[in-house]
């Protein structure tokens, strides 16, 4: 393993990274990115308008088909 003189050294000579310090740095990085003016925001949910249109279209198509079938068989 490579020797890193900047790594913290424990009593046995092995480096012991501080996971809490890494987590704090990551949270600071994420918070900094969210506060920037040009940063991306989470996407808004899709509007329900097109979905309602599809449902209404399917219902109208079924009514028309039922009317044609009723006229054909009567």
N, C-alpha and C positions, 0 to 999 in steps of 0.2 A: 504494500500500500504506500502511496506517496506521502511524504512528510509535508505537513502544512503548518508553518510556524505561527500563523495567525489563528489557528483553531484553538479553542479553550482546552487546556490540558488538565486532566483529573489526577488524583494521587498516584494512579498506576501508570501514568504516561499516555493513556489513551484519550482521544478527544471525545467529549460528550456534548453533542449539540443540544441546545435548549429548545425543546419543541414549543414551549409557551412563547418564547421570543419570536420564533418563526411565525406563529399564529398571529401575534400582535402586529408584526410587520405586514403580513398578508391583509389583515383587516384594515390597516391604515392605507394600504395600496388600493383596496377596493373602495373605501370611503373617499379617497382622493379622486378616483375615477368617476364616482357618482356626482361629485360636486363640480366637475368641470362643465363649463357652459356648452361645449360642443359634444358632450358625451351622448351615447345612444341611450334612449329610454326604452323600457320594456314595451313590446308591441301591445296595442290595445286589442281587445277581443273583436272579432269580426262582427259587423252589424247584422242584425237579424232580418233586415229588409229583403235581401235576395232569397233567404231561406223561406220566408213567408210567401214570396212570389212563386217559388217552386211548388210549395204545398198547394196553393190555390190553383195553379196550373194543372196539377195532377188530379185534383178534385173535379175541376171543370172537364178534363178529358174523360174521366170515368163517367160523369153525368152524360156527356155527349155519346159515349159508347153505349151506355145503358139505354138511352133514348133511341139510338139506331137499332139496337138489338130488339127493343120492344116493338118498334115499327115493323121490323123485318119478320118477326114471328107472330104478329097479330093480324 
